[in-house]
């Protein structure tokens, strides 16, 4: 599984193996939203199916 880090503008800034400890630390205690179907995700997630986008876990980091 892949974890991707996006800016608020949905610009991709990093991609990680979702199993690495850093991802667990960054998302610890956060509750994800489910789904990335909104039009704001179209460009960032082009090439992904509607099913993949609907099941995406979206964490918002407070940085």
Buried (B, 14 or more C-beta within 10 A) or exposed (E): EEBEBBEEEBEEEEEBEEEEEEBEEBBEEEEEEEBBEEEEBEEBBEEEEEEEBEEBBEEEEEE
